[in-house]
Amino acid sequence: MAQLTESQFEYLCSLGIKFHGDQTQLLAYGHDETEDFVFPPELVLIPNTPEEIAAILSYCHAEGIPVTPAGARTGLSGGALPLHGGVLISMEKFNQILHIDTDNLQVTTQPGVITEVLQQAVKEHGLFYPPDPASKGSCFIGGNVSENSGGPKAVKYGVTKDYVLNLEVVLPTGEIIWTGANVLKNATGYNLTQLIVGSEGTLGIITKIVLRLLPHPTHDVLFLVPFFDAKTACAAVPEIFKAGIIPSGMEFMEREALLWAKAFTGDETIPVADNHQAHLLIELDGFDQDQLMREAEQLFAVLETFETDEILFADTAAQKAALWNLRRKVGEAVKTQSTYKEEDTVVPRFQLPNLLTHVKAVGARYGFKSVCYGHAGDGNLHVNIIRGELSDEQWEHELPKAITEIFEEVIRLGGTISGEHGIGYVQRPYMPLAFPEVTLNLMREIKRVFDPKGILNPGKIF
């Protein structure tokens, strides 16, 4: 796609929308948290209303100008990278919670609200929005919808798609639509709401979101369980579910993941013995303290059938917060250690030990170290491949072969190549592993119906 002409640049700036055009600002908007990629746009526009976005998209559609929507730019698949330059539309001004409906347990919000801010706002009304990605303190709810984000609570409560009722969307051609209705049941035509969820900003730009909520649990308990073997930790996961226990969180961390997080945060209060090779962080929640204690006893009975060290019970709010902080900081901690690539694999949880074994075997063959952690309760394993001493040749040409081998095994085990980070830019070469060509063509045709000129977030997914 061609660069903006002088007249196009001037017209877009004349719309009266705040914009950035100097090189420093363009570079800042040209990256997210995906490795070290930087693709600066030619112009950043910061609209305030759906109508302003519609005006931008209508003009860019007519002129064939690429447009990239961006939220907080915390993504890990390159979904917000302006690969073709053009215009970046930042949603940072869409930062208002519009209505908390305590009668119907719903919230209507703009997409630029930080996820944790939304969670705290509804919690003040005794309500609960469960999806909680690791970056919840900085990511936008609109980005969560675009990527169908999950997080630790997904094991019990589901992911973002399970809470989205309705969306206001500006189409690439400039029209503004609502995708559904603010109701719990809707069998009226195709489900456009769920089509937009997880579409990574390629079909339209979300400007309002209606989410369903739950009553907020009043009690929770948290345990850190050390294992002497990482495969054993993975093997314990399905047995807990088979015993009828549904944790509100079940996180897996390899030894290095927890150690690096401790070093990154400076938290030395959590003991990690020399023979601890992995940990499960397990949370139970509910509304009845006695019932929680009974579930905890059941959980301990299951864990007694595996070789574990002494289980840490977090008995204060501060200790719980410290444990969750360590888990949420693992990704940042890994990033400070070395150049790395993070693969967001997901398999049926019973297959986690087999996936972990395969990842380590591939690493041994190709000469790389991996640090694994993730949402064990729903089979979502984040595989962090550490560059270490790998040469440029190995990193650029051999590593894609290794990743392909990992993804082929993921598919063979009944899983897929992204659980919650999306495809975006970095995973698009591997899409043919997940889908046959007929399925990919259906997706491409859907994209073409919404975006006939291919201006919106071009170069993503396909």
ZANUNU-581688 format. One line per field, with one value per residue (C-alpha): x, y, z; residue number from 0; residue in one letter. Coordinates in nm, 3 decimals. Layout:
! residues N
c1	(X/...)
c2	(Y/...)
c3	(Z/...)
zagu	(NUM/...)
pake	(A/...)
//
This chain:
! residues 462
c1	(0.000/0.129/0.233/-0.001/0.002/0.030/-0.336/-0.446/-0.237/-0.379/-0.738/-0.708/-0.553/-0.834/-1.097/-1.027/-0.915/-0.608/-0.315/0.054/0.296/0.648/0.890/0.930/0.557/0.512/0.779/0.605/0.278/0.456/0.517/0.336/0.481/0.560/0.933/1.118/0.907/0.853/0.637/0.568/0.249/0.258/-0.010/-0.173/-0.531/-0.696/-1.074/-1.334/-1.655/-1.777/-1.873/-1.515/-1.392/-1.658/-1.532/-1.173/-1.264/-1.498/-1.223/-0.950/-1.174/-1.237/-0.865/-0.732/-0.533/-0.438/-0.578/-0.461/-0.673/-0.476/-0.561/-0.305/-0.062/0.007/-0.050/0.194/0.111/0.169/-0.199/-0.162/0.148/0.093/0.270/0.184/0.225/-0.082/-0.307/-0.314/-0.638/-0.570/-0.869/-0.719/-0.991/-1.270/-1.207/-1.546/-1.761/-2.101/-2.348/-2.341/-2.680/-2.717/-3.065/-2.963/-2.598/-2.452/-2.202/-2.177/-1.827/-1.607/-1.315/-1.034/-1.114/-0.835/-0.958/-0.871/-1.040/-1.358/-1.330/-1.289/-1.576/-1.825/-1.686/-1.799/-2.153/-2.087/-2.043/-1.774/-1.616/-1.394/-1.160/-0.827/-0.526/-0.183/-0.173/-0.511/-0.357/-0.268/-0.455/-0.781/-1.109/-1.145/-0.818/-0.941/-1.251/-1.046/-0.814/-1.071/-0.843/-0.854/-0.640/-0.631/-1.006/-1.091/-1.069/-1.389/-1.552/-1.462/-1.296/-1.395/-1.635/-1.848/-1.932/-1.983/-2.354/-2.346/-2.102/-2.117/-1.879/-1.763/-1.722/-1.423/-1.661/-1.771/-2.112/-2.188/-2.376/-2.480/-2.405/-2.675/-2.892/-2.841/-2.998/-2.870/-3.041/-3.034/-3.117/-3.180/-2.969/-2.593/-2.403/-2.212/-2.116/-1.914/-1.769/-1.622/-1.490/-1.141/-1.126/-0.819/-0.940/-0.964/-1.343/-1.437/-1.346/-1.532/-1.664/-1.902/-1.916/-2.200/-2.078/-2.269/-2.155/-2.180/-2.219/-1.871/-1.752/-1.714/-1.445/-1.135/-0.842/-0.505/-0.237/0.112/0.199/0.567/0.643/0.972/0.892/0.722/0.541/0.393/0.259/0.088/-0.044/-0.209/-0.425/-0.686/-0.710/-0.826/-1.109/-1.200/-1.249/-1.524/-1.322/-1.345/-1.075/-1.116/-0.751/-0.495/-0.161/0.151/0.501/0.827/1.111/1.285/0.956/0.902/1.268/1.288/0.964/1.101/1.419/1.223/0.989/1.245/1.005/1.204/0.918/0.817/1.053/1.175/1.387/1.664/1.455/1.137/1.098/0.748/0.459/0.083/-0.091/-0.447/-0.734/-1.082/-1.358/-1.726/-1.984/-1.966/-1.647/-1.734/-1.796/-1.459/-1.285/-1.452/-1.333/-0.984/-0.986/-1.087/-0.808/-0.549/-0.671/-0.601/-0.261/-0.161/-0.159/0.131/0.479/0.477/0.665/0.495/0.200/0.195/-0.143/-0.180/-0.369/-0.362/-0.472/-0.113/0.025/-0.241/-0.160/0.212/0.159/-0.065/0.180/0.460/0.249/0.143/0.501/0.649/0.616/0.789/1.056/1.135/1.160/1.431/1.643/1.694/1.549/1.266/0.965/0.644/0.419/0.063/-0.023/-0.337/-0.425/-0.682/-0.554/-0.498/-0.237/-0.030/0.242/0.283/0.306/0.564/0.773/0.761/0.860/1.167/1.263/1.238/1.448/1.715/1.731/1.749/1.966/1.734/1.610/1.241/1.062/0.702/0.412/0.044/-0.316/-0.290/-0.657/-0.759/-0.454/-0.305/0.076/0.290/0.617/0.889/1.181/1.497/1.748/2.049/2.354/2.168/2.327/2.138/2.116/1.968/1.727/1.600/1.605/1.617/1.383/1.075/1.127/1.130/0.814/0.648/0.732/0.583/0.265/0.231/0.237/-0.013/-0.252/-0.190/-0.279/-0.611/-0.512/-0.446/-0.176/-0.319/-0.526/-0.556/-0.287/-0.431/-0.260/-0.178/0.151/0.385/0.167/0.014/0.269/0.143/-0.230/-0.223/-0.120/-0.441/-0.689/-0.730/-0.738/-1.117/-1.155/-0.896/-1.075/-1.403/-1.226/-1.074/-1.418/-1.566/-1.288/-1.364/-1.735/-1.659/-1.357/-1.372/-1.056/-0.860/-0.772/-0.837/-0.543/-0.393/-0.138/-0.287/-0.405/-0.360)
c2	(0.000/0.345/0.609/0.891/1.173/1.531/1.596/1.278/1.371/1.723/1.603/1.352/1.618/1.858/1.634/1.816/1.502/1.510/1.365/1.288/1.312/1.359/1.067/1.004/0.972/0.759/0.516/0.496/0.396/0.158/-0.123/-0.340/-0.602/-0.848/-0.916/-0.609/-0.528/-0.164/-0.056/0.317/0.452/0.766/0.936/0.872/0.988/0.996/1.027/1.082/0.953/0.671/0.934/1.058/0.702/0.657/0.969/0.842/0.495/0.622/0.842/0.577/0.318/0.551/0.630/0.278/0.392/0.123/0.174/0.000/0.021/0.019/0.002/-0.013/-0.202/-0.475/-0.759/-1.044/-1.143/-0.812/-0.744/-0.365/-0.323/-0.090/-0.322/-0.106/0.237/0.448/0.563/0.431/0.498/0.504/0.424/0.587/0.856/0.594/0.549/0.580/0.321/0.429/0.235/-0.033/-0.207/-0.369/-0.496/-0.698/-0.760/-0.585/-0.309/-0.089/0.043/0.211/0.000/0.218/0.138/-0.051/-0.400/-0.383/-0.042/-0.199/-0.492/-0.266/-0.040/-0.327/-0.486/-0.176/-0.287/-0.646/-0.760/-0.962/-0.948/-1.261/-1.248/-1.125/-1.137/-1.090/-0.734/-0.644/-0.343/-0.182/-0.353/-0.213/-0.405/-0.343/-0.524/-0.810/-0.838/-0.817/-1.097/-1.298/-1.277/-1.527/-1.535/-1.745/-1.726/-1.882/-2.233/-2.179/-1.874/-1.877/-1.620/-1.280/-1.421/-1.571/-1.224/-1.012/-0.954/-0.673/-0.447/-0.113/-0.138/0.098/-0.098/-0.042/0.130/0.382/0.251/0.221/-0.092/-0.283/-0.653/-0.800/-0.718/-0.670/-1.004/-1.340/-1.534/-1.437/-1.672/-1.393/-1.448/-1.498/-1.423/-1.114/-1.034/-1.350/-1.304/-0.969/-1.110/-1.243/-1.093/-0.888/-0.557/-0.689/-0.665/-0.341/-0.101/-0.157/0.161/0.029/-0.304/-0.458/-0.725/-0.958/-0.976/-1.217/-1.170/-1.130/-1.431/-1.343/-1.595/-1.752/-1.970/-1.998/-2.269/-2.295/-2.660/-2.753/-3.058/-3.242/-3.307/-3.077/-3.360/-3.476/-3.125/-3.135/-3.486/-3.372/-3.117/-3.345/-3.558/-3.255/-3.197/-3.566/-3.542/-3.286/-2.979/-2.671/-2.424/-2.055/-2.056/-2.326/-2.197/-2.394/-2.249/-2.420/-2.367/-2.094/-1.911/-1.868/-1.795/-1.529/-1.372/-1.361/-1.192/-0.948/-0.843/-0.866/-1.089/-1.343/-1.446/-1.750/-2.047/-2.247/-2.546/-2.684/-2.989/-2.797/-2.830/-2.686/-2.534/-2.527/-2.214/-2.323/-2.096/-2.193/-1.937/-1.919/-1.776/-2.027/-2.051/-2.394/-2.530/-2.390/-2.572/-2.897/-2.845/-2.770/-3.102/-3.280/-3.101/-3.208/-3.567/-3.562/-3.398/-3.662/-3.918/-3.727/-3.653/-3.292/-3.092/-2.894/-2.698/-2.326/-2.193/-1.820/-1.717/-1.339/-1.100/-0.974/-1.323/-1.398/-1.074/-1.155/-1.500/-1.369/-1.086/-1.338/-1.534/-1.224/-1.095/-1.411/-1.283/-0.955/-1.140/-1.370/-1.069/-0.914/-1.230/-1.263/-1.213/-1.462/-1.585/-1.678/-1.944/-1.955/-2.324/-2.492/-2.863/-3.073/-3.053/-3.430/-3.387/-3.124/-3.372/-3.493/-3.138/-3.040/-3.348/-3.267/-2.902/-3.005/-3.268/-3.016/-2.771/-3.036/-3.108/-2.743/-2.622/-2.380/-2.348/-2.298/-2.167/-2.282/-2.155/-2.092/-2.172/-2.543/-2.575/-2.509/-2.665/-2.330/-2.354/-2.047/-2.171/-1.908/-1.991/-1.824/-1.713/-1.746/-1.831/-1.913/-1.756/-1.530/-1.821/-2.052/-1.787/-1.671/-1.991/-2.295/-2.179/-2.154/-2.525/-2.600/-2.395/-2.580/-2.912/-2.791/-2.671/-2.995/-3.186/-2.942/-3.013/-3.390/-3.374/-3.210/-2.850/-2.533/-2.271/-1.984/-1.996/-1.627/-1.415/-1.429/-1.481/-1.125/-1.085/-1.341/-1.653/-1.608/-1.838/-2.126/-2.090/-2.367/-2.606/-2.529/-2.517/-2.671/-2.434/-2.453/-2.315/-2.044/-1.940/-1.906/-1.673/-1.471/-1.433/-1.310/-1.053/-0.948/-0.896/-0.666/-0.499/-0.520/-0.315/-0.478/-0.149/-0.248/-0.396/-0.545/-0.825/-0.985/-1.346/-1.432)
c3	(0.000/-0.093/0.157/0.249/-0.001/0.122/0.045/0.228/0.530/0.536/0.500/0.784/1.006/0.912/1.073/1.400/1.579/1.799/1.609/1.637/1.350/1.487/1.463/1.835/1.888/1.577/1.701/2.039/1.873/1.636/1.883/2.135/2.371/2.093/2.095/1.962/1.654/1.559/1.263/1.296/1.136/0.923/1.131/1.470/1.516/1.859/1.810/2.082/1.921/1.697/1.440/1.423/1.368/1.100/0.920/0.928/0.804/0.533/0.390/0.425/0.259/-0.036/-0.065/0.006/0.312/0.568/0.918/1.233/1.551/1.876/2.243/2.523/2.296/2.552/2.303/2.245/1.887/1.708/1.655/1.691/1.474/1.174/0.930/0.628/0.785/0.710/0.994/1.348/1.538/1.911/2.134/2.443/2.465/2.476/2.847/3.017/3.192/3.064/3.280/3.549/3.544/3.886/3.807/3.502/3.604/3.302/3.230/2.922/2.867/2.612/2.487/2.627/2.991/3.168/3.254/3.623/3.652/3.512/3.752/4.053/3.945/3.924/4.242/4.431/4.341/4.453/4.091/3.918/3.572/3.578/3.272/3.409/3.176/3.331/3.198/3.349/3.522/3.189/2.904/2.763/2.771/2.396/2.332/2.550/2.329/2.010/2.124/2.326/2.628/2.909/3.221/3.540/3.610/3.272/3.414/3.616/3.463/3.093/2.870/2.732/2.471/2.747/2.880/2.568/2.495/2.240/2.059/1.885/1.589/1.317/0.994/0.763/0.518/0.783/0.892/1.266/1.379/1.690/1.655/1.879/2.181/2.555/2.641/2.764/2.484/2.118/1.831/1.580/1.271/1.257/1.576/1.465/1.824/1.861/1.514/1.618/1.946/1.876/1.524/1.623/1.483/1.127/1.081/1.256/1.536/1.863/2.026/2.295/2.478/2.679/2.921/3.149/3.512/3.805/4.179/4.327/4.533/4.899/4.995/4.840/4.944/4.769/4.773/4.623/4.563/4.500/4.286/4.240/3.875/3.623/3.441/3.772/3.832/3.493/3.558/3.884/3.702/3.539/3.854/4.051/3.805/3.797/4.174/4.113/4.214/3.990/4.096/4.019/3.924/3.851/3.729/3.634/3.674/3.598/3.843/3.640/3.585/3.959/4.033/3.763/3.884/4.239/4.118/3.901/4.183/4.464/4.659/4.860/5.090/4.883/4.938/4.637/4.739/4.520/4.435/4.342/3.966/3.923/4.116/4.088/4.215/4.300/4.404/4.519/4.558/4.649/4.887/5.173/5.379/5.518/5.170/5.057/5.341/5.239/4.881/5.011/5.199/4.879/4.695/4.953/4.928/4.553/4.596/4.854/4.572/4.409/4.534/4.653/4.909/5.185/5.047/5.119/5.232/5.175/5.486/5.450/5.177/5.149/5.094/4.833/4.652/4.661/4.508/4.232/4.165/4.114/3.868/3.675/3.654/3.502/3.144/3.223/3.419/3.127/2.896/3.115/3.100/2.726/2.380/2.362/2.168/2.347/2.200/2.336/2.302/2.430/2.449/2.635/2.993/3.016/2.740/2.925/3.038/2.680/2.546/2.807/2.727/2.356/2.408/2.607/2.347/2.063/2.265/2.317/1.943/1.839/2.124/2.301/2.657/2.726/3.032/3.053/3.259/3.205/3.282/3.355/3.439/3.079/2.911/2.810/2.823/2.748/2.600/2.630/2.403/2.533/2.272/2.502/2.290/1.967/1.659/1.419/1.176/1.438/1.570/1.232/1.025/1.251/1.526/1.296/1.219/1.592/1.650/1.364/1.531/1.859/1.687/1.491/1.819/1.971/1.682/1.708/2.078/1.993/2.068/1.872/1.826/2.031/2.346/2.430/2.261/1.910/1.574/1.476/1.293/1.445/1.430/1.085/0.907/1.120/1.048/0.783/1.060/1.249/0.959/0.613/0.316/0.283/0.636/0.582/0.264/0.456/0.699/0.414/0.255/0.583/0.600/0.241/0.316/0.608/0.453/0.071/0.016/0.298/0.469/0.831/1.022/0.707/0.733/1.042/1.084/0.712)
zagu	(0/1/2/3/4/5/6/7/8/9/10/11/12/13/14/15/16/17/18/19/20/21/22/23/24/25/26/27/28/29/30/31/32/33/34/35/36/37/38/39/40/41/42/43/44/45/46/47/48/49/50/51/52/53/54/55/56/57/58/59/60/61/62/63/64/65/66/67/68/69/70/71/72/73/74/75/76/77/78/79/80/81/82/83/84/85/86/87/88/89/90/91/92/93/94/95/96/97/98/99/100/101/102/103/104/105/106/107/108/109/110/111/112/113/114/115/116/117/118/119/120/121/122/123/124/125/126/127/128/129/130/131/132/133/134/135/136/137/138/139/140/141/142/143/144/145/146/147/148/149/150/151/152/153/154/155/156/157/158/159/160/161/162/163/164/165/166/167/168/169/170/171/172/173/174/175/176/177/178/179/180/181/182/183/184/185/186/187/188/189/190/191/192/193/194/195/196/197/198/199/200/201/202/203/204/205/206/207/208/209/210/211/212/213/214/215/216/217/218/219/220/221/222/223/224/225/226/227/228/229/230/231/232/233/234/235/236/237/238/239/240/241/242/243/244/245/246/247/248/249/250/251/252/253/254/255/256/257/258/259/260/261/262/263/264/265/266/267/268/269/270/271/272/273/274/275/276/277/278/279/280/281/282/283/284/285/286/287/288/289/290/291/292/293/294/295/296/297/298/299/300/301/302/303/304/305/306/307/308/309/310/311/312/313/314/315/316/317/318/319/320/321/322/323/324/325/326/327/328/329/330/331/332/333/334/335/336/337/338/339/340/341/342/343/344/345/346/347/348/349/350/351/352/353/354/355/356/357/358/359/360/361/362/363/364/365/366/367/368/369/370/371/372/373/374/375/376/377/378/379/380/381/382/383/384/385/386/387/388/389/390/391/392/393/394/395/396/397/398/399/400/401/402/403/404/405/406/407/408/409/410/411/412/413/414/415/416/417/418/419/420/421/422/423/424/425/426/427/428/429/430/431/432/433/434/435/436/437/438/439/440/441/442/443/444/445/446/447/448/449/450/451/452/453/454/455/456/457/458/459/460/461)
pake	(M/A/Q/L/T/E/S/Q/F/E/Y/L/C/S/L/G/I/K/F/H/G/D/Q/T/Q/L/L/A/Y/G/H/D/E/T/E/D/F/V/F/P/P/E/L/V/L/I/P/N/T/P/E/E/I/A/A/I/L/S/Y/C/H/A/E/G/I/P/V/T/P/A/G/A/R/T/G/L/S/G/G/A/L/P/L/H/G/G/V/L/I/S/M/E/K/F/N/Q/I/L/H/I/D/T/D/N/L/Q/V/T/T/Q/P/G/V/I/T/E/V/L/Q/Q/A/V/K/E/H/G/L/F/Y/P/P/D/P/A/S/K/G/S/C/F/I/G/G/N/V/S/E/N/S/G/G/P/K/A/V/K/Y/G/V/T/K/D/Y/V/L/N/L/E/V/V/L/P/T/G/E/I/I/W/T/G/A/N/V/L/K/N/A/T/G/Y/N/L/T/Q/L/I/V/G/S/E/G/T/L/G/I/I/T/K/I/V/L/R/L/L/P/H/P/T/H/D/V/L/F/L/V/P/F/F/D/A/K/T/A/C/A/A/V/P/E/I/F/K/A/G/I/I/P/S/G/M/E/F/M/E/R/E/A/L/L/W/A/K/A/F/T/G/D/E/T/I/P/V/A/D/N/H/Q/A/H/L/L/I/E/L/D/G/F/D/Q/D/Q/L/M/R/E/A/E/Q/L/F/A/V/L/E/T/F/E/T/D/E/I/L/F/A/D/T/A/A/Q/K/A/A/L/W/N/L/R/R/K/V/G/E/A/V/K/T/Q/S/T/Y/K/E/E/D/T/V/V/P/R/F/Q/L/P/N/L/L/T/H/V/K/A/V/G/A/R/Y/G/F/K/S/V/C/Y/G/H/A/G/D/G/N/L/H/V/N/I/I/R/G/E/L/S/D/E/Q/W/E/H/E/L/P/K/A/I/T/E/I/F/E/E/V/I/R/L/G/G/T/I/S/G/E/H/G/I/G/Y/V/Q/R/P/Y/M/P/L/A/F/P/E/V/T/L/N/L/M/R/E/I/K/R/V/F/D/P/K/G/I/L/N/P/G/K/I/F)
//
